[in-house]
Amino acid sequence: MKVLLLTDSYPPEIRSAAILMQELAQGLAARGHKVWVCTLQPRYNLAAGLRYGKPPPEKNVRILRVNSLPVHNTPLWLRGLGELTLPWLFFARSAAFVNPDVVAIYSPPLTLGLAGAAFKSGRHAGMVLNVQDLFPQHAIDAGVLKCPFIISFYRRLENFLYRAAHTIAVHSPGNRNFLMEQRQVPAEKIAVIPNWVDPTLPQRCPPLNFKKNWHLEHKFVLLFGGVLGPTQGLELVIAAADRLRHHHDLVFLLVGDGAARRRLEQEVKQKRLSNVWFRPFLDPAQYQALLAEVDVCFLTLSPAVKTPVVPSKLLGYMAAGKPYVAALNAESDAVAITLDSGAGLVVPAGDPQSFSQAVLTLYRDKTLAQRMGRRGRDYVQTHFSKKNCLDRYEALLLRCTAVTSRGPTGKRPKLCSLPNWGHIHAEALPPFPF
């Protein structure tokens, strides 16, 4: 099976989406499929000291890199314009390299689905739309999208892509229910495949003594790792840190970057808080080593976020055997995961008093914290193992190829010659036998 993955984020970028797509690509290649990935040149969410450049090739996966307008950490109008250009750039280069049996698109950005629709229409390829964030609803709830005209445009685009896709993959039952009830997507068109995690990864990473190097040996450290964006609702953490400033051995450690980081740093400075620390992104191995050293993790979402999102960092915390405090709305499927697993404490989003009390509960009861950590590790091994999820994803892609029309002759269209739009690079690998 020839598989083309379209995603705006891929290693060396350090995002859960990037790592997920890399593991999907490598997992499918290891099963004997021919895999191409079309993605952007790495500019954002890079480990400290890593600069923009041409990443090394990967074994058995051919990667096509595309330069585009900025789509992260930039004004919204420029980001929107950049995302509108992505499908045309992605389709132009991908179509010149591969005639896929099936195309899998990671959304967001939603606009990238147009490239998948073009492959379906022009190349008779199967189309799988992997919906991680329910855009535009997610952005409307967060107050990012307000213009009725723009909202109407993205609503129409969303409905078009849901109709165009052979299958829509979502990561939780709540997302499936949303599509069925709010977007009238037929149930048989939706597949629930949770995001996965490798529970053996934390044990395979050597220790790096972050606590010692950062002079945190005698501190109780609570970790947040990931993108520091407006929908994370991290103002709650600053408010909680202010309430807990008299606990001098308690530190909130935020590792990552994003649009909200500068504002959060200014707020910490204004409040003169010494118990909130910021550090840049770490590469995956370093991050796992840090996870092994911290005491508790936490995740937050803005009270405005009403979609049933499950933050991917949650599974990483659980795989590392770390208890956590989650500040979430009731709509998030992460609430059900936490209650079912017993791996952490859940408090309402935007409630610093409840969040502070939950932190103190784990701070004072180390036995409870250790028990929760063990429950989390056991839970991900049972429900979110990489092998089981990849099995389901492979079966989904194969099913899409089985129902795809091949045209009146029963053959796939030939590759066409397309212009070289923009500065686009293909990483050198031995060519696949077409």
Protein Blocks (a to p, Z undefined) as FASTA:
>chain_A
ZZddddfbdcfbdcfklmmmmmmmmmmmmnopacdddddddfbhpaehiacddddddehi
acdddddddfehiafklmmmmmmmmmmmmmmmmmmmpccfbdcdddddfklmmmmmmmmm
mnopacddddfbdcfklmmmnomambfklmmmmmmmmmmmmmmpmbdcdfbfklmmmmmm
mnopafklpccddddddfklmmmpccehlmmmnopmlpccdddeddddfklopmmmmmmm
mmmmmmmkbccddedddjklmmmmmmmmmnopakbccdddddfklmmmmmmmmmbdcddd
dfklmbfcdcfklmmmmmnopacdddddfklmklmmmmmnopaccddehilklmmmmmmm
mmmmmmlmmmmmmmmmmmmmmmmcfklmmmmmmmmmmmmmmmpcebjnopacddddddde
hjddddddddddZZ
